[in-house]
């Protein structure tokens, strides 16, 4: 197993590989025929490159997605001798088994981690990692179907079973109300002695509130403009461009608009954004109003907020502190949906707020019934008289 060398035809750093003509996908058996192609791609690598370009604003996501795309492209062409655009459901059943036990050069510890002869696996993937890898690949295939490049997504037929299905029933990567309140209170204890301290404090408190109140993904928050906040019928909304260029709008509370006003005034801007300004919703670290904070910077700031909050809990609540140390930006999105569900918000509205394609996805944030079942069960057990041993 060797990575194809970068060629003059594939200089793009997003995905700099080239495949032999026989397996490049120009004549793939799953290529869509008779439909209008929405992307300028004639082969599989070009199509995958367009998909990856959608995540250029999110370096962490881009690296993860590129890794899975390269693994699949090379496995299909080198192990099966087929292009990605000819893979069937049966092929993916074989690929699932391969992910659980990659052999030979694919995971050879003697091979380097970088370069054309590098290994692509450190060993068998855990069940969770397998599920994540196949989810990313399914995202790719669905995108190419929507783009008119593929006729269908073989992974759409995949049945979720076992632990993967159980994990989907309830999301666990979120902060309960008490932990979220602690995070907010913790930020208020940050030092504001120097101008730089004060700037970092204002930026951090605005950022976590924006992510929590709107449920934005990292790349969406990083790319947001102040002009994306707008009024309709006296109510504030936030226009969002999400995954795959999908558009949506999120309700914005009066409280969050007050926080936006505070943040803007701190930088000498008018409290309310206008529809024609080019100011970023989250200014760059230098405070330049026309430069957005990068997704990587958003991620690091949120991790710092959680780390500092965890430090403050280390003695009094070690479990809560451990939770905060694991938390990341996406936990704020999960927390937003979970807390909306706890408040009794209609599930259809949460689906629209989170911009989920399926209401089944939104359903994993319903915790209230489990909480009630737990409380009533434990109360009943507590009232029962147990015989002495």
C-alpha positions as CSV (number, residue, x, y, z in Angstrom):
1,X,0.0,0.0,0.0
2,X,1.5,3.3,-1.1
3,X,-0.1,6.8,-1.4
4,X,-0.1,8.0,-5.0
5,X,2.4,10.7,-5.4
6,X,1.3,14.3,-5.9
7,X,1.4,15.2,-9.5
8,X,1.1,18.4,-11.6
9,X,-2.6,17.5,-12.1
10,X,-3.3,17.4,-8.3
11,X,-1.5,20.4,-6.7
12,X,-4.4,21.2,-4.3
13,X,-3.3,20.9,-0.7
14,X,-6.9,20.0,0.3
15,X,-6.4,16.5,-1.4
16,X,-3.1,16.2,-3.3
17,X,-3.3,12.6,-4.7
18,X,-3.9,11.2,-8.2
19,X,-5.3,7.8,-9.1
20,X,-4.6,5.6,-12.1
21,X,-7.0,6.3,-15.0
22,X,-8.5,2.8,-14.7
23,X,-9.8,3.5,-11.2
24,X,-10.2,7.2,-11.2
25,X,-14.0,7.0,-11.3
26,X,-14.7,8.6,-14.7
27,X,-16.7,5.5,-15.7
28,X,-17.8,4.4,-12.2
29,X,-20.9,2.2,-12.2
30,X,-22.6,4.4,-9.5
31,X,-22.1,7.6,-11.4
32,X,-25.3,9.5,-11.9
33,X,-26.5,9.6,-15.5
34,X,-28.9,12.0,-17.1
35,X,-28.9,14.6,-14.3
36,X,-27.4,18.1,-14.2
37,X,-24.0,17.9,-12.4
38,X,-23.8,20.6,-9.7
39,X,-20.0,20.4,-9.3
40,X,-17.2,20.7,-11.9
41,X,-15.7,17.2,-11.2
42,X,-15.0,14.5,-13.7
43,X,-13.3,12.0,-11.5
44,X,-13.6,10.8,-7.9
45,X,-10.6,12.7,-6.5
46,X,-11.9,16.0,-8.0
47,X,-15.4,15.3,-6.5
48,X,-14.0,14.5,-3.1
49,X,-11.8,17.6,-3.3
50,X,-15.0,19.8,-3.7
51,X,-16.6,18.1,-0.7
52,X,-13.6,18.7,1.4
53,X,-13.4,22.4,0.3
54,X,-16.8,22.9,2.1
55,X,-14.9,22.4,5.4
56,X,-11.9,24.7,4.6
57,X,-13.1,27.0,7.4
58,X,-12.9,24.3,10.0
59,X,-9.3,22.9,10.2
60,X,-10.1,20.1,12.7
61,X,-13.1,18.8,10.6
62,X,-11.1,19.1,7.4
63,X,-8.3,17.0,8.7
64,X,-10.6,14.3,10.0
65,X,-12.7,14.2,6.9
66,X,-9.6,14.1,4.6
67,X,-8.2,11.2,6.5
68,X,-11.3,9.1,6.0
69,X,-11.6,10.1,2.3
70,X,-8.0,9.1,1.6
71,X,-8.4,5.8,3.5
72,X,-11.5,4.9,1.4
73,X,-10.1,6.0,-1.9
74,X,-6.9,4.0,-1.4
75,X,-8.7,0.9,0.0
76,X,-11.2,0.8,-2.9
77,X,-8.6,1.3,-5.6
78,X,-5.8,-0.8,-4.2
79,X,-7.7,-3.6,-2.4
80,X,-10.7,-4.0,-4.6
81,X,-9.3,-2.5,-7.8
82,X,-12.5,-0.3,-8.0
83,X,-13.1,3.4,-8.0
84,X,-15.0,5.0,-5.1
85,X,-17.9,5.7,-7.6
86,X,-18.3,1.9,-8.3
87,X,-18.6,0.8,-4.6
88,X,-21.7,-1.2,-3.7
89,X,-23.3,-2.0,-0.3
90,X,-21.6,-5.3,-0.4
91,X,-18.2,-3.6,-0.8
92,X,-18.9,-1.4,2.2
93,X,-19.7,-4.5,4.3
94,X,-16.2,-5.7,3.5
95,X,-14.8,-2.2,4.3
96,X,-16.5,-2.3,7.7
97,X,-14.7,-5.5,8.5
98,X,-11.5,-4.0,7.3
99,X,-11.8,-1.0,9.6
100,X,-12.2,-3.4,12.5
101,X,-8.9,-5.2,11.6
102,X,-6.7,-3.4,9.1
103,X,-3.7,-5.6,8.2
104,X,-0.4,-5.6,6.5
105,X,1.0,-2.3,5.2
106,X,-2.1,-0.4,6.3
107,X,-1.2,-0.6,9.9
108,X,2.5,-1.6,9.8
109,X,4.2,0.1,12.8
110,X,7.5,0.1,10.9
111,X,6.0,2.5,8.4
112,X,6.3,6.3,9.1
113,X,3.3,8.4,10.0
114,X,3.9,10.8,7.1
115,X,4.8,10.6,3.5
116,X,3.8,8.5,0.5
117,X,4.7,5.2,2.3
118,X,3.1,6.1,5.6
119,X,0.7,3.8,7.4
120,X,-2.9,5.0,7.5
121,X,-4.0,3.1,10.7
122,X,-2.4,2.7,14.1
123,X,-4.3,-0.5,14.5
124,X,-8.0,-1.7,14.6
125,X,-10.5,1.0,15.0
126,X,-12.8,0.9,18.1
127,X,-16.5,0.5,17.5
128,X,-17.0,4.2,18.1
129,X,-14.2,5.1,15.7
130,X,-15.7,2.7,13.1
131,X,-19.1,4.4,13.5
132,X,-17.5,7.8,13.1
133,X,-15.5,6.8,10.0
134,X,-18.6,5.4,8.3
135,X,-20.6,8.4,9.2
136,X,-18.1,10.7,7.6
137,X,-18.0,8.5,4.5
138,X,-21.8,8.5,4.3
139,X,-21.7,12.3,4.6
140,X,-19.4,12.3,1.6
141,X,-21.6,10.0,-0.5
142,X,-24.8,11.9,0.3
143,X,-23.1,15.1,-0.7
144,X,-22.0,13.6,-4.1
145,X,-25.5,12.3,-4.6
146,X,-27.0,15.7,-4.0
147,X,-24.3,17.1,-6.4
148,X,-25.5,14.9,-9.2
149,X,-22.2,13.0,-9.2
150,X,-23.3,9.7,-7.7
151,X,-26.6,7.9,-8.4
152,X,-27.0,6.7,-4.8
153,X,-25.4,6.3,-1.4
154,X,-24.8,2.6,-0.6
155,X,-24.3,3.5,3.1
156,X,-27.9,4.8,3.3
157,X,-28.9,1.2,3.5
158,X,-26.8,0.6,6.6
159,X,-28.8,-0.6,9.6
160,X,-27.7,0.8,12.9
161,X,-27.3,-2.0,15.5
162,X,-25.7,-2.7,18.8
163,X,-23.8,-0.1,20.8
164,X,-23.9,2.4,18.0
165,X,-27.7,2.4,17.9
166,X,-27.8,2.6,21.7
167,X,-25.5,5.6,21.8
168,X,-27.8,7.5,19.4
169,X,-30.7,7.3,21.7
170,X,-29.5,10.0,24.0
171,X,-26.7,12.5,23.6
172,X,-24.4,12.7,26.6
173,X,-21.9,15.3,25.5
174,X,-23.6,18.3,27.0
175,X,-23.5,20.4,30.2
176,X,-26.3,20.2,32.7
177,X,-27.8,23.5,33.9
178,X,-25.6,23.6,37.0
179,X,-22.4,23.2,35.1
180,X,-23.4,25.7,32.5
181,X,-24.2,28.2,35.3
182,X,-20.8,27.5,36.8
183,X,-19.0,28.2,33.5
184,X,-20.7,31.6,33.2
185,X,-19.8,32.5,36.8
186,X,-16.3,31.3,36.3
187,X,-15.6,33.6,33.4
188,X,-16.7,36.6,35.5
189,X,-13.8,35.8,37.8
190,X,-11.2,36.3,35.0
191,X,-8.6,39.0,35.6
192,X,-9.1,42.3,33.8
193,X,-6.0,44.2,34.9
194,X,-4.5,44.9,31.5
195,X,-6.2,46.0,28.3
196,X,-5.3,42.6,26.7
197,X,-6.9,40.8,29.7
198,X,-10.1,42.8,29.4
199,X,-10.3,42.2,25.6
200,X,-9.8,38.4,26.1
201,X,-12.5,38.4,28.9
202,X,-15.1,40.3,26.7
203,X,-14.4,38.1,23.7
204,X,-14.6,34.8,25.7
205,X,-17.8,35.7,27.5
206,X,-19.5,36.8,24.2
207,X,-18.3,33.7,22.3
208,X,-19.6,31.1,24.7
209,X,-23.0,32.9,25.0
210,X,-23.3,33.1,21.2
211,X,-22.5,29.4,20.7
212,X,-24.9,28.4,23.5
213,X,-27.8,30.6,22.7
214,X,-27.8,29.9,19.0
215,X,-26.5,26.4,18.8
216,X,-24.0,27.3,16.1
217,X,-21.3,25.0,14.9
218,X,-17.7,26.3,15.2
219,X,-17.3,27.1,11.5
220,X,-20.7,28.8,11.4
221,X,-19.8,31.1,14.4
222,X,-16.4,31.9,13.0
223,X,-17.8,33.0,9.7
224,X,-20.8,34.9,11.1
225,X,-21.2,38.6,10.4
226,X,-22.8,41.1,12.6
227,X,-25.1,41.9,9.7
228,X,-26.5,38.4,9.9
229,X,-28.5,39.5,12.9
230,X,-31.7,41.1,11.6
231,X,-35.2,42.0,12.7
232,X,-38.5,40.7,11.4
233,X,-41.8,41.7,12.8
234,X,-40.0,43.2,15.8
235,X,-38.1,40.0,16.6
236,X,-34.4,39.3,16.2
237,X,-33.1,36.4,14.0
238,X,-29.6,35.2,13.0
239,X,-29.1,34.1,9.4
240,X,-26.8,31.0,9.2
241,X,-25.1,29.2,6.4
242,X,-24.4,25.7,7.6
243,X,-23.2,22.4,6.3
244,X,-23.1,22.0,2.5
245,X,-24.2,25.6,2.1
246,X,-27.6,25.0,3.6
247,X,-29.3,28.2,4.9
248,X,-31.2,28.7,8.0
249,X,-32.3,31.2,10.6
250,X,-32.1,31.0,14.4
251,X,-34.3,32.9,16.9
252,X,-32.2,35.4,18.9
253,X,-33.3,36.5,22.4
254,X,-33.3,40.0,23.8
255,X,-30.7,38.8,26.3
256,X,-28.3,37.7,23.6
257,X,-28.8,41.0,21.6
258,X,-27.9,42.8,24.8
259,X,-24.7,40.7,25.0
260,X,-23.9,41.5,21.4
261,X,-24.5,45.3,22.1
262,X,-22.1,45.1,25.1
263,X,-19.4,43.3,23.0
264,X,-19.7,45.8,20.1
265,X,-19.6,48.9,22.4
266,X,-16.5,47.6,24.0
267,X,-14.8,47.8,20.6
268,X,-16.2,51.3,19.9
269,X,-19.0,50.0,17.5
270,X,-22.6,51.0,17.6
271,X,-24.6,48.6,19.9
272,X,-27.0,47.4,17.1
273,X,-25.6,46.1,13.8
274,X,-26.8,47.4,10.5
275,X,-27.7,45.3,7.5
276,X,-25.0,46.7,5.3
277,X,-21.9,46.6,7.6
278,X,-19.1,44.1,7.1
279,X,-18.1,43.8,10.7
280,X,-17.5,40.2,12.0
281,X,-19.8,38.8,14.7
282,X,-16.7,37.6,16.6
283,X,-13.7,39.9,15.9
284,X,-10.2,38.6,15.3
285,X,-7.8,38.4,18.3
286,X,-6.3,41.8,17.2
287,X,-9.8,43.3,17.4
288,X,-9.9,44.1,13.7
289,X,-13.7,44.5,13.0
290,X,-13.4,43.3,9.5
291,X,-11.6,40.1,10.3
292,X,-13.3,37.0,11.8
293,X,-11.9,34.9,14.5
294,X,-10.7,31.6,13.0
295,X,-12.5,28.3,13.8
296,X,-9.3,27.1,15.4
297,X,-9.2,30.1,17.7
298,X,-12.9,29.6,18.6
299,X,-12.1,26.0,19.6
300,X,-9.1,27.0,21.7
301,X,-10.9,29.8,23.5
302,X,-13.8,27.6,24.4
303,X,-11.4,24.9,25.7
304,X,-9.7,27.5,27.8
305,X,-13.0,28.6,29.3
306,X,-13.9,25.0,30.2
307,X,-10.4,24.4,31.6
308,X,-10.5,27.4,33.8
309,X,-14.0,26.5,35.0
310,X,-12.8,22.9,35.7
311,X,-9.8,24.2,37.8
312,X,-12.3,26.1,40.0
313,X,-14.2,22.9,40.6
314,X,-11.3,20.5,41.0
315,X,-11.7,20.3,44.8
316,X,-15.4,20.7,45.4
317,X,-16.7,18.7,42.4
318,X,-14.1,16.5,40.8
319,X,-16.7,14.7,38.6
320,X,-17.9,18.1,37.2
321,X,-14.4,19.2,36.7
322,X,-13.6,16.0,34.7
323,X,-16.7,16.7,32.5
324,X,-15.6,20.2,31.8
325,X,-12.1,19.0,30.8
326,X,-13.6,16.7,28.2
327,X,-16.0,19.4,26.9
328,X,-15.4,21.2,23.6
329,X,-17.2,23.6,21.4
330,X,-19.7,21.1,20.1
331,X,-20.9,20.5,23.7
332,X,-22.3,24.0,23.7
333,X,-24.5,23.1,20.7
334,X,-25.6,19.9,22.4
335,X,-26.3,21.9,25.6
336,X,-28.4,24.4,23.7
337,X,-30.6,21.7,22.2
338,X,-30.8,19.8,25.5
339,X,-31.7,22.9,27.5
340,X,-34.4,23.9,25.0
341,X,-35.9,20.4,25.3
342,X,-35.8,20.6,29.1
343,X,-37.7,23.9,28.9
344,X,-40.5,22.2,26.9
345,X,-39.7,23.8,23.5
346,X,-41.6,22.0,20.7
347,X,-39.3,19.4,19.2
348,X,-40.1,20.7,15.7
349,X,-38.8,24.1,16.7
350,X,-35.6,22.6,18.2
351,X,-35.1,20.7,14.9
352,X,-35.3,24.0,13.0
353,X,-33.1,25.8,15.5
354,X,-30.4,23.1,15.2
355,X,-31.0,22.7,11.5
356,X,-31.3,18.9,11.7
357,X,-32.3,17.1,8.6
358,X,-34.3,14.6,10.6
359,X,-36.4,15.0,13.7
360,X,-35.1,11.7,14.9
361,X,-31.7,13.4,15.4
362,X,-33.4,16.1,17.5
363,X,-35.1,13.4,19.6
364,X,-31.8,12.4,21.2
365,X,-31.9,15.6,23.3
366,X,-35.1,14.7,25.2
367,X,-33.9,14.0,28.7
368,X,-36.9,15.1,30.8
369,X,-38.7,11.8,30.6
370,X,-35.6,9.9,31.7
371,X,-35.1,12.3,34.6
372,X,-38.7,11.8,35.7
373,X,-38.4,8.0,35.5
374,X,-35.1,8.1,37.5
375,X,-36.6,10.4,40.2
376,X,-39.8,8.3,40.7
377,X,-37.9,5.0,40.7
378,X,-35.3,6.2,43.2
379,X,-38.0,7.8,45.4
380,X,-40.0,4.6,45.5
381,X,-36.9,2.6,46.4
382,X,-36.0,5.1,49.1
383,X,-39.4,4.7,50.7
384,X,-39.2,0.9,50.7
385,X,-38.2,-0.6,54.0
386,X,-35.3,-3.0,53.6
387,X,-34.9,-5.9,56.1
388,X,-31.8,-5.8,58.3
389,X,-29.0,-8.1,57.0
